[in-house]
Amino acid sequence: MTKSLETKRSFLSVSRIVLAVLMCLLFTGCALLDIKDKGGMVNPDAVSEEETGVAGNETENDMSRFMKKKTETESDTEITADGDQPVRKPVRETMDGEIQKTVSSGTWMTETGKSALVEDREYVNQLSAAAGVYFIDYTADFTSGGRQEQVKILFPYLENLPADHRIECDGDEWYVIVPASENWTIAVNRNTWNENTFEDVKGEEIARISDGLPFLLKCNISDLHSNVMLTAQNGNRSASWCPEYNLYAGEVFGNEDFVTLNVMNEFVNTGYLYNMDGSWYCDGNVNDQGQPFFYNVTLQTDLAGNPTSILYYGGLLVDGSEEIRFYWDGTYVARGPAEYGSDEKTGPWEYEYWLNTPDGERNGTIRMQTENDTLYIQDLSGDSFFPYTGNDSATFYYLPQSAMDEAAGEGAGDEGAADDMDYVAHVPEIHEKILQGMSIYEEESEEIYGEPGRVYVLISDNGSQYVREGYYALTTKGVYRMDYLTGEWELIE
């Protein structure tokens, strides 16, 4: 009896031990499950910042949702056209030297597009914004083949963009919209302006982007108010914005929730290829009838040195005078070094061009190389760059801007171009802004109240973005300021 009782006690003791071990394992497993799944069977990618309630640096940002891989093909060297012409900034490196290269959807995107999207989303999230926005161009220029290619280089994730991510409303302004993450949904609604309350009135929904991926938007008939309203939604957070681009200020009017994307190219002609201010002239050709024929080409760039626009004309040389037979404009992009060992600044480099002609768009690829004051241009594919002569190559000579102005009899003031700019730069209103860090650049001349005038633009640079702050002009009557609301010139000195 005693032995039986002891046996039962031993059995109960062992049972208690086994039960205790099982309970420990159970609790340990739950704890491990909580650690792995952040408090239960919840996908951490689906937890938004609003749901976590954690602010600042303690929150896992949107960019950490992307896979991190060691870079293999990326490098710190940017593709450039002449050594100073970045096509796109490289993707930012993370703290541990890795870069985030993939996105969870957006199957149409190339690997370059996915990397660019990661970079732009990272910038938007650093500002705690709902989306990044960028004004591309007006319809007349945006629909040209050259501008389309320039936009794809600037925003690689727009390559192969599906039709449902291209929203076309009434208007002529084109914008790129980049949601901060795939958790954001953006609705596009019609918008009107209430003249009594001076408020925007949201109307019916036109489109909705629910996958949080980039899209193109065309809108705005009037400069007075936007005809669409964008509403971004992520959990309990909501933000609205009406697209507005001010031509004279040269910037998008955003807000703290819709911020301008951090890109360098603004498709603004502020420089020249090879940093050579002027055009390239060729008079060594003959047409099919054996008559001397000349070409004059101007290759313009933006502030970052990226190719922007081409101005191209040519014609017959008759007794020393030029009889212009064509005058075309267009766009061009750098396609890369023409061959191994080419010099970054002088080439040879390959460029693709698109020229607007009365017979339609002319498209081709050329090779260009400079040596001192000469430029060698050779056809590679597509339409010939040399109309009316049948040439496939030619040597051009540098024609400085000062020589062009002298030949054309131009000049707004009594002095040369440099003296005119110096005079304008010392006007008190302009000089004060220059002392604040702005820079002054000369734009294309235009007629102002019946007189030829030099036009200048003041540009500020905060290190990541250029902004045109104001336009000024010089004629024989004095210095003018442009009213950015009306576009009218006002005499200030």
C-alpha positions as CSV (number, residue, x, y, z in Angstrom):
1,M,0.0,0.0,0.0
2,T,2.8,2.3,0.9
3,K,4.7,1.4,-2.3
4,S,1.6,2.0,-4.4
5,L,1.1,5.4,-2.9
6,E,4.8,6.3,-3.5
7,T,4.4,5.2,-7.1
8,K,1.4,7.4,-7.6
9,R,3.2,10.4,-6.0
10,S,6.2,9.7,-8.4
11,F,3.9,9.6,-11.4
12,L,2.2,12.9,-10.4
13,S,5.6,14.5,-9.9
14,V,6.7,13.4,-13.3
15,S,3.4,14.5,-14.9
16,R,3.8,18.0,-13.3
17,I,7.3,18.3,-14.7
18,V,6.2,17.2,-18.2
19,L,3.3,19.6,-18.0
20,A,5.6,22.4,-17.0
21,V,8.0,21.7,-19.8
22,L,5.1,21.7,-22.3
23,M,3.8,25.0,-21.0
24,C,7.3,26.5,-21.3
25,L,7.6,25.3,-24.9
26,L,4.2,26.7,-25.7
27,F,4.9,30.1,-24.2
28,T,8.4,30.2,-25.8
29,G,6.9,29.4,-29.2
30,C,4.3,32.1,-28.8
31,A,7.0,34.6,-27.9
32,L,9.1,33.6,-30.9
33,L,6.0,33.9,-33.1
34,D,5.4,37.4,-31.7
35,I,9.0,38.4,-32.4
36,K,8.9,37.1,-35.9
37,D,5.5,38.5,-36.9
38,K,5.6,41.7,-34.8
39,G,2.9,40.7,-32.4
40,G,0.9,38.1,-34.2
41,M,0.1,36.8,-37.7
42,V,0.1,40.2,-39.3
43,N,2.0,41.0,-42.5
44,P,4.4,43.8,-41.4
45,D,4.3,45.2,-45.0
46,A,0.7,46.0,-44.5
47,V,1.2,48.0,-41.3
48,S,1.1,51.7,-42.1
49,E,2.8,54.5,-40.1
50,E,-0.6,55.7,-39.0
51,E,-1.5,52.2,-37.6
52,T,1.8,51.8,-35.7
53,G,1.5,55.2,-34.0
54,V,5.3,55.5,-33.9
55,A,6.7,58.7,-35.3
56,G,10.0,59.9,-36.6
57,N,13.0,57.6,-36.9
58,E,11.5,54.8,-34.8
59,T,9.1,53.9,-37.6
60,E,10.1,51.5,-40.3
61,N,9.9,53.7,-43.4
62,D,8.4,52.8,-46.7
63,M,11.7,52.2,-48.4
64,S,12.6,49.3,-45.9
65,R,9.8,47.3,-47.6
66,F,12.0,46.8,-50.5
67,M,14.6,44.0,-50.7
68,K,18.2,45.0,-50.1
69,K,20.9,43.4,-52.3
70,K,24.6,44.0,-52.7
71,T,25.2,46.2,-55.8
72,E,26.8,44.3,-58.7
73,T,26.2,46.5,-61.7
74,E,25.6,49.9,-60.1
75,S,28.6,52.2,-59.8
76,D,29.3,55.7,-58.6
77,T,29.9,56.9,-62.2
78,E,27.0,58.6,-63.9
79,I,26.4,58.4,-67.6
80,T,27.4,61.7,-69.0
81,A,27.4,63.3,-72.3
82,D,30.5,65.5,-71.9
83,G,31.7,64.8,-68.4
84,D,29.4,67.3,-66.8
85,Q,26.0,66.0,-67.9
86,P,24.4,63.6,-65.5
87,V,21.5,61.7,-67.0
88,R,20.2,60.4,-63.7
89,K,21.6,60.4,-60.2
90,P,22.7,57.0,-58.9
91,V,20.4,55.3,-56.3
92,R,21.3,56.3,-52.8
93,E,23.3,53.8,-50.8
94,T,22.0,52.6,-47.4
95,M,23.9,52.8,-44.2
96,D,25.4,49.3,-44.6
97,G,26.5,49.9,-48.2
98,E,23.6,48.0,-49.7
99,I,21.1,49.5,-52.1
100,Q,17.4,48.8,-52.3
101,K,16.7,47.7,-55.9
102,T,13.3,46.0,-56.2
103,V,9.7,46.9,-55.7
104,S,6.9,44.4,-54.9
105,S,4.8,45.3,-58.0
106,G,4.9,47.4,-61.1
107,T,5.7,44.5,-63.4
108,W,6.1,46.8,-66.4
109,M,9.1,48.5,-65.0
110,T,12.7,47.8,-66.0
111,E,15.3,47.3,-63.3
112,T,16.5,50.8,-63.9
113,G,13.0,52.1,-63.4
114,K,12.5,50.1,-60.2
115,S,15.7,51.6,-58.8
116,A,14.7,55.1,-59.8
117,L,11.3,54.6,-58.1
118,V,13.0,53.5,-54.9
119,E,15.1,56.6,-54.9
120,D,12.2,59.0,-55.6
121,R,10.0,57.3,-53.0
122,E,12.8,57.6,-50.4
123,Y,13.0,61.3,-51.1
124,V,9.2,61.7,-50.7
125,N,9.2,59.7,-47.4
126,Q,12.1,61.8,-46.0
127,L,9.8,64.8,-46.2
128,S,6.9,62.8,-44.7
129,A,4.8,63.6,-47.8
130,A,2.0,61.6,-49.5
131,A,3.4,61.9,-53.0
132,G,6.1,63.5,-55.2
133,V,5.1,65.6,-58.2
134,Y,6.8,67.1,-61.2
135,F,5.7,69.2,-64.1
136,I,7.0,67.8,-67.4
137,D,5.8,70.0,-70.2
138,Y,2.9,71.3,-72.2
139,T,1.2,69.0,-74.7
140,A,2.7,70.5,-77.8
141,D,6.2,69.6,-76.6
142,F,5.5,66.6,-74.5
143,T,4.0,64.6,-77.3
144,S,7.1,64.9,-79.5
145,G,9.2,61.8,-79.7
146,G,12.3,63.5,-78.3
147,R,10.6,64.9,-75.2
148,Q,9.1,61.4,-74.6
149,E,12.6,59.9,-74.6
150,Q,14.0,62.7,-72.3
151,V,11.2,62.0,-69.9
152,K,11.9,58.3,-69.8
153,I,15.6,59.0,-69.1
154,L,14.6,61.4,-66.3
155,F,11.9,59.0,-64.9
156,P,12.8,55.5,-66.0
157,Y,9.8,54.0,-64.3
158,L,7.6,55.6,-66.9
159,E,9.0,53.2,-69.5
160,N,6.3,50.8,-70.7
161,L,3.7,52.7,-68.6
162,P,0.3,51.0,-68.9
163,A,-2.7,52.9,-70.3
164,D,-4.5,52.9,-66.9
165,H,-1.7,54.8,-65.4
166,R,-1.9,57.6,-68.0
167,I,-4.8,59.8,-66.9
168,E,-5.8,62.4,-69.6
169,C,-8.2,65.2,-68.5
170,D,-9.0,68.4,-70.4
171,G,-5.9,70.6,-70.5
172,D,-2.3,70.8,-71.7
173,E,-0.2,70.4,-68.6
174,W,1.5,67.1,-68.0
175,Y,2.6,65.9,-64.5
176,V,4.4,62.9,-63.0
177,I,2.8,61.7,-59.8
178,V,4.7,59.3,-57.5
179,P,2.9,58.0,-54.4
180,A,5.1,57.6,-51.3
181,S,4.4,53.9,-51.1
182,E,2.1,51.2,-52.3
183,N,-0.1,51.8,-49.3
184,W,-1.3,55.1,-50.8
185,T,-4.4,55.4,-53.0
186,I,-4.8,58.5,-55.1
187,A,-8.2,59.6,-56.5
188,V,-8.5,62.2,-59.3
189,N,-11.7,64.3,-59.1
190,R,-13.0,67.1,-61.2
191,N,-12.5,70.5,-59.6
192,T,-14.1,73.9,-60.0
193,W,-13.5,77.3,-58.4
194,N,-16.1,79.1,-56.3
195,E,-15.7,82.8,-57.0
196,N,-17.8,83.7,-54.0
197,T,-15.9,81.8,-51.4
198,F,-12.6,81.6,-53.3
199,E,-12.3,77.9,-52.7
200,D,-11.9,74.8,-54.7
201,V,-15.0,72.6,-55.1
202,K,-14.4,68.9,-55.5
203,G,-16.5,67.2,-58.1
204,E,-17.0,63.7,-59.4
205,E,-14.2,61.1,-59.4
206,I,-12.5,60.6,-62.8
207,A,-9.9,58.0,-62.0
208,R,-8.3,56.1,-59.1
209,I,-4.8,54.7,-58.7
210,S,-4.9,52.1,-56.0
211,D,-1.6,50.3,-56.4
212,G,0.5,53.2,-55.2
213,L,2.6,53.3,-58.4
214,P,3.6,56.3,-60.5
215,F,1.3,57.7,-63.1
216,L,1.0,60.5,-65.7
217,L,-1.6,63.2,-65.4
218,K,-2.8,65.7,-68.1
219,C,-5.0,68.5,-66.8
220,N,-5.6,72.3,-66.6
221,I,-7.1,74.4,-69.3
222,S,-6.8,77.7,-67.5
223,D,-3.9,79.2,-65.5
224,L,-6.4,80.7,-63.1
225,H,-7.4,77.5,-61.3
226,S,-6.9,73.7,-61.6
227,N,-9.6,71.6,-63.1
228,V,-8.7,68.5,-61.1
229,M,-8.1,67.7,-57.4
230,L,-5.9,64.8,-56.2
231,T,-6.8,63.1,-52.9
232,A,-4.3,60.7,-51.4
233,Q,-5.5,58.2,-48.8
234,N,-3.5,55.9,-46.5
235,G,-5.3,54.6,-43.5
236,N,-6.6,57.5,-41.5
237,R,-4.3,60.0,-43.2
238,S,-5.8,62.0,-46.1
239,A,-4.3,64.8,-48.2
240,S,-5.5,66.9,-51.2
241,W,-3.8,69.0,-53.9
242,C,-4.8,70.8,-57.0
243,P,-2.0,70.7,-59.7
244,E,-0.7,74.1,-60.6
245,Y,2.4,75.1,-62.5
246,N,3.5,78.8,-62.7
247,L,5.2,79.3,-66.0
248,Y,6.8,82.6,-65.1
249,A,8.1,81.4,-61.7
250,G,9.1,78.1,-63.4
251,E,7.9,75.9,-60.5
252,V,5.1,73.7,-59.3
253,F,3.0,75.1,-56.5
254,G,2.8,72.1,-54.2
255,N,2.2,71.8,-50.4
256,E,3.7,69.8,-47.5
257,D,1.9,66.6,-48.7
258,F,2.6,66.9,-52.4
259,V,6.2,67.8,-52.9
260,T,8.3,68.5,-56.0
261,L,10.5,65.6,-56.9
262,N,14.2,65.9,-56.4
263,V,15.4,65.9,-60.0
264,M,17.9,68.0,-61.8
265,N,16.5,68.3,-65.3
266,E,13.8,71.0,-65.9
267,F,14.0,70.9,-69.8
268,V,15.2,74.5,-69.6
269,N,17.7,75.8,-72.2
270,T,20.3,77.4,-70.1
271,G,23.6,76.1,-71.5
272,Y,25.3,74.7,-74.5
273,L,26.8,71.3,-75.3
274,Y,30.6,71.1,-74.6
275,N,30.1,74.4,-72.6
276,M,30.6,76.3,-75.9
277,D,28.2,79.2,-76.0
278,G,27.0,79.6,-79.6
279,S,26.4,77.4,-82.7
280,W,28.3,75.2,-85.1
281,Y,28.6,76.2,-88.8
282,C,29.4,74.2,-91.9
283,D,29.8,75.6,-95.4
284,G,31.7,72.8,-97.1
285,N,28.8,71.0,-98.7
286,V,27.0,71.3,-102.0
287,N,23.4,70.3,-102.9
288,D,22.4,67.9,-105.7
289,Q,22.8,70.7,-108.3
290,G,26.3,71.5,-107.1
291,Q,25.4,74.7,-105.4
292,P,27.2,75.6,-102.1
293,F,25.1,74.7,-99.1
294,F,25.5,75.7,-95.4
295,Y,24.3,74.3,-92.1
296,N,24.0,76.0,-88.7
297,V,23.2,73.9,-85.6
298,T,22.8,75.0,-81.9
299,L,23.0,72.3,-79.3
300,Q,21.4,73.4,-76.0
301,T,21.5,71.9,-72.5
302,D,19.8,72.4,-69.2
303,L,21.4,73.6,-65.9
304,A,22.8,70.1,-65.2
305,G,24.3,69.8,-68.7
306,N,21.7,67.3,-70.1
307,P,20.8,67.6,-73.8
308,T,17.6,69.6,-74.3
309,S,16.9,71.3,-77.6
310,I,18.3,71.6,-81.1
311,L,18.0,74.7,-83.3
312,Y,18.9,73.8,-86.9
313,Y,18.8,75.7,-90.1
314,G,20.5,75.8,-93.5
315,G,20.3,76.8,-97.1
316,L,22.2,78.0,-100.2
317,L,25.2,80.3,-100.3
318,V,24.7,82.8,-103.1
319,D,27.3,85.4,-103.7
320,G,28.4,85.3,-100.0
321,S,24.8,85.6,-98.8
322,E,22.7,82.9,-97.0
323,E,19.4,81.9,-98.5
324,I,17.7,79.8,-95.8
325,R,15.8,76.8,-97.1
326,F,14.9,75.1,-93.8
327,Y,14.6,76.1,-90.1
328,W,13.8,73.3,-87.7
329,D,13.8,72.8,-84.0
330,G,13.8,69.6,-82.0
331,T,15.2,67.7,-79.1
332,Y,18.1,65.2,-78.5
333,V,19.4,62.8,-75.9
334,A,22.7,61.2,-75.2
335,R,22.8,57.4,-76.0
336,G,26.4,56.8,-74.7
337,P,30.0,56.7,-75.8
338,A,30.4,55.8,-79.5
339,E,33.2,53.4,-78.9
340,Y,35.5,52.1,-76.2
341,G,38.1,54.6,-75.0
342,S,36.2,57.7,-76.1
343,D,36.9,60.9,-74.1
344,E,34.2,61.9,-71.7
345,K,34.2,65.5,-72.7
346,T,35.0,65.5,-76.5
347,G,33.6,62.1,-77.5
348,P,32.9,60.5,-79.8
349,W,29.4,60.2,-78.3
350,E,26.2,59.0,-79.9
351,Y,23.1,61.1,-79.8
352,E,19.5,60.4,-80.9
353,Y,17.7,63.5,-82.3
354,W,14.1,64.4,-83.2
355,L,13.5,67.4,-85.5
356,N,10.2,69.0,-86.2
357,T,9.8,69.6,-90.0
358,P,6.9,70.6,-92.2
359,D,6.8,67.0,-93.4
360,G,6.7,65.5,-90.0
361,E,9.2,64.4,-87.4
362,R,12.7,63.6,-88.5
363,N,14.5,61.1,-86.3
364,G,18.0,59.6,-86.4
365,T,21.2,58.8,-84.6
366,I,24.5,60.6,-85.1
367,R,28.0,60.5,-83.7
368,M,29.7,63.7,-82.6
369,Q,33.2,64.5,-81.6
370,T,34.9,67.8,-80.9
371,E,38.5,68.9,-81.3
372,N,39.3,72.5,-80.3
373,D,36.9,74.7,-82.4
374,T,35.6,72.0,-84.7
375,L,32.8,69.5,-84.4
376,Y,32.6,66.3,-86.5
377,I,29.1,64.9,-87.1
378,Q,28.4,61.6,-88.7
379,D,25.1,59.8,-89.6
380,L,24.7,56.4,-88.0
381,S,21.1,55.4,-88.5
382,G,17.6,56.7,-89.3
383,D,17.0,59.9,-91.2
384,S,20.0,61.8,-92.5
385,F,21.1,64.8,-90.4
386,F,22.1,66.5,-93.6
387,P,19.1,67.4,-95.7
388,Y,19.4,68.6,-99.4
389,T,23.0,67.5,-99.8
390,G,23.1,63.7,-99.5
391,N,26.1,63.9,-97.1
392,D,26.6,61.3,-94.3
393,S,29.1,63.4,-92.4
394,A,30.5,66.9,-92.2
395,T,32.9,69.1,-90.2
396,F,31.4,72.1,-88.4
397,Y,33.2,75.2,-87.0
398,Y,32.5,76.9,-83.8
399,L,30.6,80.2,-84.1
400,P,30.5,82.0,-80.7
401,Q,27.3,83.7,-79.5
402,S,29.0,87.1,-79.7
403,A,29.8,86.6,-83.4
404,M,26.2,85.4,-84.0
405,D,24.8,88.6,-82.4
406,E,27.2,90.8,-84.4
407,A,26.3,89.1,-87.6
408,A,22.6,89.5,-86.9
409,G,23.0,93.1,-85.9
410,E,21.6,92.4,-82.4
411,G,22.3,94.0,-79.1
412,A,19.9,95.5,-76.7
413,G,22.2,98.0,-75.1
414,D,25.1,100.1,-76.3
415,E,27.7,97.6,-75.0
416,G,28.3,93.9,-75.8
417,A,26.5,91.0,-74.3
418,A,28.8,90.7,-71.3
419,D,28.6,94.4,-70.5
420,D,24.8,94.3,-70.8
421,M,24.6,91.4,-68.3
422,D,26.9,93.2,-65.9
423,Y,24.8,96.3,-66.1
424,V,21.6,94.4,-65.4
425,A,23.3,92.5,-62.5
426,H,24.1,95.7,-60.7
427,V,20.5,97.0,-60.8
428,P,19.8,97.2,-57.0
429,E,16.8,94.9,-57.0
430,I,18.7,92.3,-59.0
431,H,22.0,92.8,-57.3
432,E,20.5,92.2,-53.8
433,K,19.1,88.8,-55.0
434,I,22.5,87.8,-56.5
435,L,24.1,88.6,-53.1
436,Q,21.6,86.3,-51.5
437,G,23.0,83.4,-53.6
438,M,21.0,83.6,-56.8
439,S,22.6,83.3,-60.3
440,I,21.7,85.2,-63.4
441,Y,21.5,83.7,-66.9
442,E,20.7,85.1,-70.3
443,E,17.7,83.6,-72.1
444,E,16.6,84.0,-75.7
445,S,16.1,87.6,-76.8
446,E,12.6,88.9,-77.6
447,E,10.9,92.0,-78.7
448,I,9.6,94.2,-75.8
449,Y,7.2,97.0,-76.6
450,G,8.6,97.3,-80.1
451,E,12.3,97.1,-79.3
452,P,14.7,94.2,-79.3
453,G,15.6,93.2,-75.7
454,R,17.9,90.8,-73.9
455,V,16.1,88.6,-71.4
456,Y,17.6,87.3,-68.2
457,V,16.5,84.9,-65.5
458,L,17.4,84.7,-61.9
459,I,17.8,81.2,-60.6
460,S,18.3,79.8,-57.1
461,D,19.9,76.5,-56.3
462,N,19.3,74.9,-52.9
463,G,21.6,72.0,-53.7
464,S,18.9,69.6,-54.9
465,Q,16.7,71.7,-57.1
466,Y,16.8,74.8,-59.3
467,V,14.1,77.4,-59.3
468,R,13.6,80.3,-61.7
469,E,12.9,83.2,-59.3
470,G,12.2,86.0,-61.8
471,Y,12.6,87.4,-65.3
472,Y,14.2,90.7,-66.3
473,A,15.0,92.3,-69.6
474,L,17.1,95.1,-71.0
475,T,16.3,97.4,-73.9
476,T,17.5,100.9,-74.9
477,K,14.7,102.3,-72.7
478,G,15.9,100.5,-69.5
479,V,15.5,97.4,-67.4
480,Y,12.2,95.6,-67.1
481,R,10.8,93.1,-64.6
482,M,8.2,90.5,-65.7
483,D,5.0,90.3,-63.7
484,Y,4.8,86.5,-63.2
485,L,1.0,86.7,-62.8
486,T,0.2,88.6,-66.0
487,G,3.4,88.1,-68.1
488,E,3.6,91.9,-68.7
489,W,6.9,93.8,-68.6
490,E,7.3,96.6,-66.0
491,L,10.0,99.2,-66.3
492,I,12.0,99.4,-63.1
493,E,15.1,101.4,-64.1
